[in-house]
Structures are given as structure tokens and as C-alpha cells.
């Protein structure tokens, strides 16, 4: 399963399998679980089988890469929007199969976002070829919805090989200070509020604080959405709430120049 993405910070989403387990307060109202359950795509939770998607899905990266070559551009592909690439229930053999396919698509930037950075550490230590691919091609990020997760997982991310290291703070559930972690190697920060029927509101001061830290460190900042709640007009729905932060759309993404410098 994959498509041109409605997620603002990527061009496509690709799901070589579907399914996951809740491990964080950010998972409480998981959109992926809700979506998969609605269409009967996969079971959720520990010890539940993850459903591998079909051949049509696995051919999509080839088509996207060919299109990027023709147009002379690069496409950002979010891998596993309906799961976690480092989910406990997924065997390394399947992860390696995905990476072998992506390694041949030289005009794609694979984006992997995980809540299980410890599994990523183990996998990359066990598979040196995969680690080399991560260093040359993969954008690797952690989700951190509160200060505890940021303090625990970002330092571990910064010690791993990756073309881009980033943090996604969505849904942002409290005030988080990134401090020196930005200067120590974070290449990108994404912030967003929660959507869905049980969405929790995000205080504007939380988003402003991270925006300002990124500005001081010259780190690209992407404000994805307010979610269901606009802090000034109440619960109005994701579309109406929009993504203006103090009247500005923040769409920062690591640039080609910065990526060449990091290589």
C-alpha cells in the first residue's frame, strides 16, 4: 500500500506491511490503528501478525524512482506510515528486503520514523551493510511527544548512522526543551498537534518554543498542523485549524546543500 501522500513533509507513503503495537502516550489515539481497523487491514498489538502488502505496493518505489529520474528531482518516501519499521513483530529478513529494494532507487529519500530506537540500534549493529545504506541514503527519525521521550531517545538517535537525523514531535503533548540536542546533530524537527475524534489540544507556547530553538540553531523546522484544535478558535477540525503558526507556514526541510555538507 502506498500513494501520493497527504502528509505534508513527504511526497509518498509506502507500507510494505501493516500493523503495530502501542508503546507511547502518542499512540493513545493512533490514526494508523483506526484506519487499518476500519478497513480490516491488519490486527494490532503484540504477537499479532503483520500483514505484508501485495506486489502492486512493492512496485511503487520503482515507479516513483523512475518518475524522479525523468523529472530530475528527488522524492521523499515515508516508509511504514501504518506501522513502525522497527516493530518487535517484524523479522529482520523483511526489513532487509525493504532496504535492498530501496538501495536500488537512487532518486528516493527513504524516511523511517520509529518509537523503538533501541531496536534500530540492534538492527544496525547486526547488519553493517544496512548501516552503510542508512549513512548514505536513509532519513531516520524518532517520535518524541514529551520531554521524557526526547531526553531518552534523541541522544540514541544521534549516535546512529543516517543521511538525516530528525525528530517528529507529533502529537506534541507538552512543553519540550531540545537544548543542545539540536546543535549536536539534529537535522530536522517536525511539530504537529493531534487529529481524530479524541484529539488532545496543543498549547501554542509549546510549538513556539521549539520553533525558536530551531531558529537559533539554524535547524529546519516544519510545523505540520494544529490538529483538531485551533488554540484561538477551539475545536474546529484539522482542515479549518490549518497550519499557520503566528501567521506563518513553517515548511523547513533539509536542503540539498546542507545534505551535501553532512555527507
N, C-alpha and C positions, 0 to 999 in steps of 0.2 A: 504494500500500500504506500502510495506517495502521490504528491501533487504539487502544483504551484502553490506556494504556502500563503496562508493568511497571517502567519507570524511575521511581524514587521521586520525582524532582523535577519531573515534568511530569504532565499529565493525559492527553495523547495524543502519539503519534508519527505523523508523516506523511512519506512518502517519495515525492516527485513523480518521482524517478528513483532508480536503484540502481547502485552501483559507485564505486570509489575507487582510490587508489594509496597504498602505504605511504610515509610521509615522516618518521617519528619512531620512537624506541625504544618509545614507547607503542603503536605499530602492530604490533609484532612478532608478537603473538598475537591479531590483530584478530577480535573476535567477529562483526562485520558481514560480513567476508570469509568466515569459516567458515560463517555462517548462509546467506549468499547462494549459496555453492558447494554447500552441502548440498542446496538446493532448485533448483539450476540457474537462479538468477535473473539472474545477470549475470557478465560477465568482470571480472577485477580487474587493475589495473596501468595503466601509462602506455600511451596510444594505443589502449586497449581501449574499445569503445563503452559508454556508459552507457545502461541500459535505462529509458526513460520508462515509468512505470506507467500503468494504464488509467483510463478515465473514472470508474469507481467510486471509485478512490482520490482523484481530483481533486475529487470532490463532497463528500468527507468534511469539509473545513473549513467548508463551508456548513452542513452538518448540525450540527457542533459549535457553530458560532456561534449557530444558531437555538436550540439547547438552552440555551446560556448566557444568551441573551436571555430565554427563558421562565423560567429559574431565577433570574435576576438576579445572575449570577456571571460570572467570567472564567475561561477555560480556557487553561492554558499548553500550547502545542503545540511539541514538539521537531521541527523540520524537518530532514530528512536524517539519521536515525539509522543508515541503511545507506549513508552516503556523507559527502561534505563539500560544503556549499553553495558553497564557493569552489574546488572541484576544478578543476584545469587543463583537464580534458577537457570541461567543461560550458560551453556558449556563454552569453554574457550574455543573449541573447534568451530562453533558457529561465529564467534567474534572474529576469528582469524579468516574465515571465509568472507565475511563482510569486508575486512581490511584488504584482503587480496584483490577483491573486485575494485575497491576504491583506489588502490595504489595505481591501477592502470588508467584512471580517469584524471589526467594531469591538469585539466581545467576546472576541477571541482575543489572546493574547500570544505571538507567534511567537518561538521560541528558536532561534537559529542558533549552532552551535558549530563552530569551524574550527581547523585546524592550519596554515592558509595566510593569515595576517593580511595579508601583502603583497598578495595577490590582492583581499582586501577593500578595502584602501586604493585600489588602482587602480580597482576597480569603482565605489566611492562617489564618487571624483573624477570619473569619466567620466559618471556618471548622477546629477545633482543631485536629481531627483525621488525617486530611491531613497534618497538620503542624507536627505532630509526625512522619508521614511517611517520610516527607521531611528531618527531622532531622536525621533519621536513614538510609535512602536509596538514596534520590534524589540528583543529582548534579544539582545545579541551577546557571544559568549564565545570565549576561546581555550583550547585544551588545553595544559597545561604539566605535564609529568611529572617534570621535574628542574629544577635551578637554571638551567642554560643556557637552556632554553626559556622559563622565567619571566622571566629578565633580558632576553631578546631580544624576546619577543612582547607581554608585558603593557604596556610603555610605548607600543608602537604602537597597541594596542587603546584605550588611554586617550585618544588623540588623535582617535578616530573618533566620529561621531555614533551614539548608540544610546540607547534608553529605559533600558536596564540594561546595564552592562558587567560581565562576570563572568569568572572563570577556573575551569575544571574540571581538577582535579589527579587524574585517574584514567586509567590506574593510576599511583598515586604510587610512583615508583621510587627516591626518595632524600629526604634532608633538604633542604627548600627554605625560604629566608627571604624573605618578601614585603616586609618592611621598609616603607618609605614608600609603596610602590605601593598599599597599601590606603588610606591617608589621601588619596592623590592621585586617587581616584575609582573604585576597585573597589566595586561594589555588592553583590557576592555571591561566595562561594567554596565550591566543591564539592570534596570529597575522597573518594577511594574506592580500595580495593585491586582487584587483578586477579582475574577469574574465568576459568574454562576449563581445559582439560586441561594446559596448560603454564604455568599462573599462577605469577607470582613473588610471594613474601610481602612484606607491608608492615610495617615496624617501627612499633610503637605510638608511639614518640617522634616520628616524622615527622608523624603525624596530630595529636598533642597540640601540637606546636609551632605548626602552622597554626591550630588551634583557639584557642590562647592569643593569637596575634597578632590574630585576628579579634575576639576578646572585648575586647581593649584598644582596638580601633578602632571598636567597635560595628558591625561588618560581619556580616551574616547568614552563618552557617556551616552547611553541610549535609554531614553525614557519611553517605555513601551506603551503604557496605558495607565489610566486611573482605575480601571476595572468597573465594577458596577456602581461604585460610589464616587461622585464628584464631591470634593471636600467643601465646596461652596454652595452647591445646589442640592445635595443629598443623593439619594439613590435614584438614578435616572437611567441606568443601563449602560453597558460598555460603550456602545456607539455614541450615545449622547454625552457621556462623560469625557470622551476624547483622550488626547494625549498631550495637551498643552500644559507645560509646567511654567507658571508665571508668564503666560502668553507666548511661550517659545516651544517649538518642536525640537527636541534634542534627539538627533539620529546618528550620533557618533559611532563609527565603525573603524577598526584598524585599517589604515591606508596602505596602499601598495608600497609607498616609500618607507613607512615605518616597518613593514614586514621585511623588506629587503635589508634594513639595518639590523633587524633582530636575527636574521638568518646566519 
